[in-house]
Amino acid sequence: IAGTSELTDQTFKVQCAPDITLVRQTLSANDWQVIVESNSEAFRFAPLCVREDRAFALNAISQNGHCLKHAPFLQADRSAVMNAVHEAGCALQYASEDLRRDHEVVLAAVRNDAEALAYAAPELQEDRRFLLSVLRRNSAVYAVLSADLRKDPTFALAAVEQNGDSLACMCEAFREDPALVAAAVKQNGLALRHAPQWLRADRECVLLAVSENEGALQYAARDLQADKALVLSAISETGLGLALQYAAESLLQDEEFLLDVIQKNPDALLHSPAESLHHSRSFMLEAARRNGGALKNASADLRADREVVIRAIRHQSAAFLSASVDLQTEPGFVAEALGINGLVIEHVAEQFSSDPAMALRAVQQNWKAIRFLPLSLRKDRTLILVAVRQNGMSLRYAASCVLGDRAIALEAVRRDWRALQYLPSELQGDHEIGKAGVDQDRRALPYVSLDLQVVLGSQVETLPLGSPE
C-alpha cells in the first residue's frame, strides 16, 4: 500500500486485502520542516540530525516554546530560551540553571505565565524586590508565591502598590483591609471589583478608584452610581468620559447634571443612553455655551444653526470647525464669528484670513489673533498698532519691517517693557523708548543700548523692581 492518508478500520476492511505491505519512506529535512510548521508537536519525533539544526530548532521553538525540551543544545542559549519563554512561559523548566537565575529571562517567562515561577531559581522565588517587579507585570503571580509571602501584610501592601489586581489573589482578610484596598485602587481603579461589597459602598474608596480609572464606577454600589458629585468627579476631562455608561438612570435623565458633565468633557455623552440629547436644540444651546467643544457632537441641523454655533464659538474658537460648511463659507457669518472670538481667524479659510478687513476685526477682538495672520498682513502697520495697544508683547509676531517703526515700538514698550527685546538695535538706543521701559521695571535696562544704559543707569537704584501684568 502506498499513500499519505491514514487507514481507518472501515477502509481497511473494504479496500484492503488481508495481506498488506508497509513501506517506510525516509523523510528529508525539508519534509520535516513542512511537517513541523503544520504541527509543532512533531518536532520531538524528528531525527536527531534534524533537531540539531539550529535554524530548524529555533523555528520550532518560536511556534511552541516546549520544543526547547527536545533541543538540549539550545537550553543554555539565552536568545533561544527567551524565544521559548515568550511563546510558553513554562518552557523555563527546560532552560539551564544559569538562565533560570537570569532576571530578564525569568521575568519574560513569568510575565507570560505565572506558573513559570516554579521553575525559577529558588533564590529568585524568595527575592522580594524581584517578585515585586514581576507582580507589576503579572498580578496572577501572587497566587503562586510561597505561603509565607502570601501571609505577609507588608508584602501584600507592596504588591498592590505595584499592581492593584494583585488584590484578586489575596486572602479574604487582606481584601477586607481598607488601607490595602485603598492602595490597590489608587494604583488601578478597576481593582475595586476585587473589593468586598461594603468597601464598594465606601465613598472615599470609590472616589480613589474612579479618580484613577473612571470605569471603576461600574463596580461601585448603586447608591454611589447615583451620587452626582462622585459621578462628575469620575468623568475625565479628556477621552470619551465612559463613567456615564455606569451612572444611575436618574442621573441620565437630569439635564442640568448632564450639562455639568459636558462642561467638563464635551464627549462624555457619547456611547451613553443620554447621547440622544445631542439632537435637542434647547439642550445643545446651553451645552455649547458651557463648552464649545460640544458642537462637534451636535446633530447636522444644529451645526448649521447660527445661534448654536455662535454660542460654541464664543467659548472655543476651534468650534468653528464643527459648523456646517455653509456657515464656514458665508462671509457674513465669518465676520460675526471673528467679532465674537478673534482667535477663530486660525480656523477660517485662507480667503478670509488674508482679508485685511476680516483680520482687523479679529485683532480688534483679541490681539492674539495677530499670530495667525499671513506674513503679508503682519507687515500692516494698522493691524500691528491695534495689537500692541492691547498688549505690547504682540510685537513679537510683527514682520521684521514693522519692528523698526518708532511709533509702534514706543507704543509696545509703554504697554510692556519686555517688548524692548524685539526691537532693532537703533531703537534700543532711543532715549524715549528706553526710558519708557526702564521706568516700568529696572530689568529692562539690559535690553537698551550700552550708551543708554550709562545714561539711564544712575536712575536704576531708585526704580522699583516691577512685574509686568
Secondary structure, DSSP 8 states (H G I E B T S, - for coil): ---SS---HHHHHHH--SS---------HHHHHHHHHH-GGGGGGS-HHHHT-HHHHHHHHHH-GGGGGG-GGGTT-HHHHHHHHHH-GGGGGGS-TTTTS-HHHHHHHHHH-GGGGGGS-HHHHT-HHHHHHHHHH-GGGGGGS-HHHHH-HHHHHHHHHH-GGGGGGS-HHHHT-HHHHHHHHHH-GGGGGGS-HHHHT-HHHHHHHHHH-GGGGGGS-HHHHT-HHHHHHHS-SSS--GGGGGS-HHHHT-HHHHHHHHHH-TTTTTTSGGGGGGG-HHHHHHHHHH-GGGGGGS-HHHHT-HHHHHHHHHH-GGGGGGS-HHHHT-HHHHHHHHHH-GGGGGTS-HHHHT-HHHHHHHHHH-GGGGGGS-HHHHT-HHHHHHHHHH-GGGGGGS-HHHHT-HHHHHHHHHH-GGGGGGS-HHHHT-HHHHHHHHHH-GGGGGGS-HHHHHHHHTTGGGS------
